[in-house]
């Protein structure tokens, strides 16, 4: 097995580039597309908004629902259903995000 010095560039497949054009192609290949950059920015922001909106409702909802005659069991089902839907939808949206 041939040892390479640290100054010799390698392509992503581990081979030495045969010309300068191979090095420039490798650099161009590693850049992110506009869609990927937007995805990396938008998905965490969406997650922050989702978590914030749920976090704002949680402290007040049980008190207001109890005032309107909703039992604590139903309140528990409402919060549980939200978490269940999030749990079931995560793999679906995760596979979509991986394909972008």
Backbone bond lengths (Angstrom), bond angles and torsions (degrees), N, CA, C in turn:
res aa  C-N    CA-C-N  psi(-1)  N-CA   C-N-CA  omega(-1)  CA-C   N-CA-C  phi
1 X - - - 1.446 - - 1.514 108.73 -
2 X 1.312 115.83 132.29 1.448 122.04 -175.11 1.524 110.72 -85.48
3 X 1.311 116.50 131.13 1.451 121.45 177.81 1.527 108.60 -89.61
4 X 1.319 116.44 137.81 1.459 120.15 177.42 1.511 109.04 -109.66
5 X 1.318 115.39 148.56 1.463 118.31 176.92 1.522 108.68 -76.90
6 X 1.304 116.39 163.94 1.451 120.26 -177.10 1.523 112.20 -72.09
7 X 1.328 117.84 -15.65 1.460 120.09 -179.74 1.526 112.34 -85.85
8 X 1.328 118.95 -15.08 1.460 121.28 179.51 1.519 109.66 -83.14
9 X 1.335 117.02 123.55 1.471 118.84 179.08 1.515 111.14 -73.05
10 X 1.320 115.78 148.33 1.456 121.77 176.39 1.514 108.89 -121.16
11 X 1.319 116.04 148.56 1.453 120.78 174.28 1.514 109.05 -79.31
12 X 1.327 116.42 170.30 1.459 119.69 -177.09 1.525 112.18 -63.50
13 X 1.326 118.28 -23.21 1.469 119.83 178.28 1.523 111.73 -86.78
14 X 1.338 118.74 1.68 1.459 122.39 175.59 1.508 113.41 93.47
15 X 1.322 119.11 -4.34 1.464 122.03 -179.75 1.512 110.58 -88.45
16 X 1.350 114.64 157.24 1.457 119.47 175.90 1.522 108.65 -76.94
17 X 1.324 117.39 143.62 1.462 119.21 176.91 1.517 110.14 -70.33
18 X 1.320 117.05 143.78 1.461 120.46 -178.94 1.521 111.62 -87.23
19 X 1.322 117.52 -17.58 1.461 119.85 179.47 1.527 109.15 -156.24
20 X 1.319 114.60 174.67 1.463 120.32 177.48 1.521 111.25 -64.43
21 X 1.330 117.48 -31.15 1.460 119.93 -179.14 1.527 110.99 -65.97
22 X 1.341 117.01 -32.61 1.465 119.67 176.50 1.521 111.04 -64.38
23 X 1.333 116.61 -38.18 1.460 120.48 179.33 1.526 109.91 -67.30
24 X 1.342 117.37 -43.69 1.463 119.66 -179.59 1.525 110.97 -67.76
25 X 1.327 118.17 -35.39 1.470 120.75 176.80 1.521 110.15 -64.34
26 X 1.325 116.83 -39.85 1.464 121.04 -179.46 1.522 110.33 -65.76
27 X 1.331 116.97 -39.53 1.461 120.26 178.65 1.518 110.53 -66.47
28 X 1.334 117.88 -41.17 1.456 121.22 179.39 1.516 110.92 -66.61
29 X 1.319 117.55 -35.17 1.457 121.66 -178.92 1.521 111.92 -67.38
30 X 1.311 118.04 -30.72 1.458 120.99 -174.76 1.525 113.45 -82.78
31 X 1.341 118.94 -7.37 1.461 120.28 179.56 1.519 110.44 -76.10
32 X 1.301 115.52 148.63 1.459 121.30 179.13 1.516 109.43 -81.25
33 X 1.312 115.45 147.00 1.452 119.94 174.81 1.526 109.25 -81.42
34 X 1.323 115.08 167.29 1.465 120.19 179.44 1.526 110.47 -61.85
35 X 1.321 116.53 -39.51 1.465 120.78 179.49 1.519 111.46 -63.05
36 X 1.319 117.35 -41.11 1.464 120.56 179.29 1.522 111.43 -66.08
37 X 1.315 116.83 -40.63 1.467 120.12 179.00 1.524 110.20 -64.30
38 X 1.333 116.91 -45.52 1.464 119.92 178.37 1.519 111.46 -62.46
39 X 1.322 117.10 -37.68 1.462 120.87 178.34 1.521 110.86 -63.17
40 X 1.318 116.84 -43.35 1.469 121.03 -179.52 1.522 111.07 -66.67
41 X 1.310 117.81 -27.88 1.467 120.79 178.78 1.526 111.26 -84.78
42 X 1.327 117.39 -44.55 1.461 121.25 -172.42 1.526 112.79 -74.23
43 X 1.326 118.84 -40.76 1.470 119.94 -177.15 1.527 113.08 -60.89
44 X 1.338 120.01 -46.61 1.472 117.67 176.18 1.525 113.12 -64.27
45 X 1.340 117.02 -34.97 1.464 119.07 177.82 1.529 111.03 -65.75
46 X 1.325 116.63 -40.47 1.467 120.04 176.74 1.526 110.62 -62.11
47 X 1.317 116.51 -41.48 1.459 120.83 179.47 1.527 110.51 -64.78
48 X 1.320 117.24 -38.91 1.462 121.07 178.01 1.532 111.19 -64.49
49 X 1.320 117.06 -44.27 1.464 120.89 179.24 1.527 110.64 -64.39
50 X 1.336 116.80 -42.76 1.464 121.13 179.41 1.524 110.79 -61.56
51 X 1.322 116.17 -47.98 1.466 119.96 -179.11 1.528 111.17 -66.20
52 X 1.316 116.72 -38.16 1.471 120.07 179.50 1.518 111.65 -66.22
53 X 1.327 116.58 -42.33 1.467 118.75 -179.12 1.526 111.05 -66.22
54 X 1.307 117.28 -39.30 1.462 119.89 176.84 1.521 110.17 -67.96
55 X 1.313 117.14 -39.89 1.463 121.31 -179.36 1.520 113.41 -66.27
56 X 1.319 117.40 -28.04 1.462 120.92 178.39 1.528 110.56 -75.67
57 X 1.317 117.64 -35.23 1.462 121.71 -176.75 1.536 112.16 -76.42
58 X 1.306 117.13 -37.01 1.473 121.68 -171.97 1.527 114.14 -53.63
59 X 1.319 121.23 -45.70 1.470 118.68 -177.36 1.528 114.45 -68.81
60 X 1.322 117.80 -27.79 1.460 120.69 -173.42 1.529 114.20 -100.36
61 X 1.304 117.82 -27.37 1.463 120.40 -172.65 1.533 113.61 -60.75
62 X 1.334 119.90 -49.18 1.468 118.67 -177.95 1.532 113.31 -58.28
63 X 1.309 117.75 -40.45 1.464 120.70 -179.72 1.526 110.82 -65.38
64 X 1.325 116.18 -46.81 1.468 120.04 -179.60 1.524 111.31 -66.65
65 X 1.329 118.03 -39.22 1.461 120.64 179.56 1.529 111.09 -67.41
66 X 1.337 117.46 -37.88 1.462 120.81 178.03 1.524 110.88 -65.31
67 X 1.336 117.46 -37.76 1.462 121.26 176.96 1.525 111.48 -61.90
68 X 1.327 116.60 -29.71 1.463 121.04 -178.63 1.522 112.65 -92.89
69 X 1.332 117.38 6.18 1.452 121.25 174.17 1.521 116.00 92.30
70 X 1.307 118.57 13.14 1.467 121.51 178.88 1.526 107.85 -83.62
71 X 1.330 115.98 134.07 1.470 119.11 -179.10 1.528 110.27 -75.69
72 X 1.324 114.76 160.23 1.465 120.11 -179.33 1.528 111.62 -65.77
73 X 1.341 116.52 -28.81 1.475 120.00 178.09 1.528 109.85 -64.69
74 X 1.322 116.93 -43.68 1.470 121.21 179.50 1.531 109.97 -65.86
75 X 1.304 117.13 -39.54 1.466 120.40 176.77 1.530 109.76 -60.90
76 X 1.310 116.40 -42.94 1.464 120.42 176.66 1.523 112.29 -62.26
77 X 1.347 117.29 -39.90 1.457 120.81 176.89 1.533 111.23 -64.01
78 X 1.302 116.85 -38.06 1.479 120.18 179.50 1.520 110.45 -63.11
79 X 1.321 117.31 -49.03 1.458 119.82 179.05 1.528 111.30 -67.40
80 X 1.316 117.00 -38.03 1.465 120.91 178.47 1.517 112.72 -65.87
81 X 1.328 116.48 -38.22 1.463 120.64 178.79 1.527 110.85 -64.95
82 X 1.300 116.16 -40.34 1.471 120.38 177.04 1.526 110.24 -58.10
83 X 1.313 116.71 -48.80 1.464 120.88 -178.99 1.526 111.28 -66.62
84 X 1.334 117.53 -36.85 1.469 121.11 178.80 1.530 110.81 -64.76
85 X 1.319 117.10 -45.06 1.466 120.77 178.77 1.528 110.06 -63.69
86 X 1.304 117.30 -40.76 1.463 120.17 177.16 1.528 110.88 -62.96
87 X 1.312 117.47 -41.26 1.462 122.30 178.97 1.527 111.30 -64.09
88 X 1.330 117.18 -42.26 1.458 120.76 -178.51 1.531 112.16 -75.12
89 X 1.308 117.92 -31.87 1.460 121.30 -177.88 1.525 112.92 -82.32
90 X 1.314 118.66 -20.89 1.460 121.45 -176.58 1.530 113.16 -58.38
91 X 1.332 120.46 -46.81 1.468 118.74 178.55 1.528 113.04 -63.32
92 X 1.314 117.01 -35.07 1.464 120.75 -180.00 1.525 109.73 -65.36
93 X 1.326 116.13 -51.88 1.457 119.09 -179.80 1.524 111.82 -69.70
94 X 1.322 117.49 -27.76 1.466 120.54 175.76 1.518 111.66 -65.88
95 X 1.327 117.36 -40.70 1.464 119.63 178.17 1.520 111.12 -68.58
96 X 1.320 117.19 -34.26 1.460 120.08 177.05 1.523 109.46 -67.56
97 X 1.326 117.71 -41.91 1.455 121.08 -179.66 1.531 111.60 -65.12
98 X 1.330 116.84 -35.13 1.460 120.00 179.25 1.532 111.96 -69.37
99 X 1.318 117.01 -27.07 1.460 119.80 -178.66 1.526 112.27 -81.47
100 X 1.323 118.92 -10.12 1.470 120.82 179.95 1.507 111.40 -76.49
